[in-house]
Structure formats: C-alpha cells, structure tokens
Amino acid sequence: MKAQRVIMSGVLLLFLLVTGASADTIVNLNFTGTATCTFGFICGSTVAPFTGTYSLDVNTQTIVGPWSFSTPFGTLSSTATNATAFVVGVSGDVLVTFANYSPLMYVGLFFPGSDPEEIGPVTTDLNSIACQPVPGSLTLCYPDYIIAGRNTVVPEGSELAMLGLAVIGILVGARRHFALSNFS
C-alpha cells in the first residue's frame, strides 16, 4: 500500500511539473555559438564566441522583456538607443532579428519553421548573420559575420523549485517505504 502511495505521489508531482511547464507561453532562451568573419579585409579571419539571452512569447511570436547579445564587435542589447527585436516567418523559417540603431548593429538568427519555439540550432540553409557598424557611420553596418550555434531553454526558478520538491518528496517516500519494509 505504501509503495503505491510513493508511486502515486511521484506520478502526481511529475504531472504537475509537465502541466506547469506546458502552460508557460514565455520561453527564456540562451544562445551559444560562434561568429565567423566572412570578409577578412573588414574583420580579419576571426572565429569568436557569440552568446545571447532573450525571451520569446511562443503564442504571439514576439520578443518580450530585456535581451542582450555579446558579439565580436560589441554588445547588442534592449537597453541601447532605438533597440528593436522582432520575429518574422521567412521562406518556411523563423527569423529572429535584433538591432541597435545608434550605431547600427544587427543580428539575424534563422530557425527552422518547424521550430517556432526556437529551441535548437540555427538553420544552415539560410545564413544567420551579424553586422558590425561601419566606422564613422550611425546608419550603416557590414554584414560580415556568419553565426552558428543553438538555443537552449533557461529553466525558471519556479520550475527548478517544483522539480526539487518532487525529487525530495519521492526520496522521502522511498526512504519511509524501505525503512518500514525492513521492520516487517
């Protein structure tokens, strides 16, 4: 009987975790990859780390809240003057665009159309690119970096807390079950 309670408690906690996670429409994403220079005369022959964070409302396909990217040519972030971010569908793919306009810096990340949550690698059929500001200009940038990499989901604190409670509950229930079974 106690074994059944332990199993049912575990199933209930797992159900709560799954339904709680699926109810979220906001996905917090971490992008990790590289930026490879395609025009040596502008940016040398560098391959550099390229990372970023942003949140996506999966239902409305919009970027929500603050976002930031660390690039070989500087930081793009939602706190910059005239910063913008949006999601569009292009040729069966999802294009996520981030830009600062003073000076102009741009990042475009293409994800497969089958990946509307943007969890996974950027596509290789359409190039994900970044462009650095042209020296002395606030309105031009060189589209000179090819971006490769992938997004991963950043777990929310409440999800981690629920997972921790589920594990603790299962362990406590299992400990009690095994302690009681040793006395019978």
Secondary structure, DSSP 8 states (H G I E B T S, - for coil): -HHHHHHHHHHHHHHHHHHHHHH--EEEEEEEEEEEES-HHHH-S-EEEEEEEEEEETTTTEEEEEEEEEETTEEEETTSTT-EEEEEEETTEEEEEEEEETTEEEEEEEEETT-TT--EE--SSS-EEEEEE-TT-SS-EEEEEEEEEEEEE---HHHHHHHHHHHHHHHHHHHHHHHHHHH-
